[in-house]
Amino acid sequence: MAAPAKTRPATAPLVVTANDLRTGRVVWLGAGGWVAEVAAARIFPPEEVAAALALGQAAEKARMVVGAYAVEVSPGPVPVKFRERLRAAGPSVDAEPRPALQLAS
């Protein structure tokens, strides 16, 4: 049996992200609830990661969100890891449609 993955202690400020249970969209824990933009997310210092995750877990138990976890951010806030930067940018399926190809005549 494999050992659980080890996590390193957070050293940067954190935000909490999850997916909205009804829409599946990425949401961020803001000061007054879950928000759609990382810019409006509540920033937690590294020593408050347990309290931040407890808020996410409470929202999961209330069936508001699913998959809550903490994300390290740099000033902005901008997620440090590529995966979360991609999540913050919005779903790739919402990208603007490509123009129709023009065939040479």
N, C-alpha and C positions, 0 to 999 in steps of 0.2 A: 504494500500500500504506500502510495506516495505521501510525503510529508506536505502539509499545507505550505503555500507560498509565503515566504517571509516578506514583510513589508518594512521599509525603512521609515524611521520617524520623519515627519514633515519638518522642513526647515524654512519653507516659504509660506506666505499667507495662503489661505484656502477658501474655496467656495464649495457649495454642495450642489450637485447636479443629479437629475433623475429623468425619467420619462413620465409624462402625464398619462395616467392610467386610461383616460377616456379617448384621447387623441393619438397617443403614442409619441407626441412631439417632445423634444428636449426642453426641459425647464430647469431653472436655477432658483435656489432658495434666496428670496429677497427679504427685505426688512419686514414686509407685511404679508408674505406668502410666496407662492411660486410665480416666477416671472419668465417671460420668453427670451429675454436678452441677458447675456452674461454681464453687460455693463451695469445692470440694475441689481446684480447679485450682492448679497450680504457677504462681506469679507471677514473671515475669522483668522485670528493669529494662530500660528502652529500649535501653541499650547492649548487651544480650545477645540482641537479636532474632535475629541470625544463628545463634547456638547453639540458640535455641528452635526455629527453623524447621528446623535440621538434625535435631533429634530427631523432629519431625513427618515429615520426608522419610524418615528411617530407618524409621519405622513404616509408611510407605507402601510402601517397598521390601520390607519383611517381610510385606506384605499383611495388615496389621492394620487400617489405616484408609485412607481416601481423602479427598483434598481438604484436607489440613492447611494451615492458615494462622494467622497471628498476629492477635490481637484486642486493641485497647487497652481497658483497664478502669479504672474508678474504684474507690475503696476499697469493699470488700465481699467479693469482687470483683464488680462490676456492669459488664457490657460498656457501652462508651460509645455505640456505634451501635445504632439501633433493630433492625436485622436480627439482630444477635447477641443482643440482649436477648430477642427473640422465640425464637431458637434455644435460649437458656438456659431459657426458660419451658417448653419441651417442645413436642412436635408438636401443632399445632392439631387434628389428627384425634383426639387423645386427650381432647379436651374432654368434660366431663360431658354425658351425653345430656340433651336438652331434654325437659321433661315433655310428655306428650301434650296437645294442645289440647282444651279443654273447650268443646263447642258449647253455645250458649245454647238452652234448650228453650222 
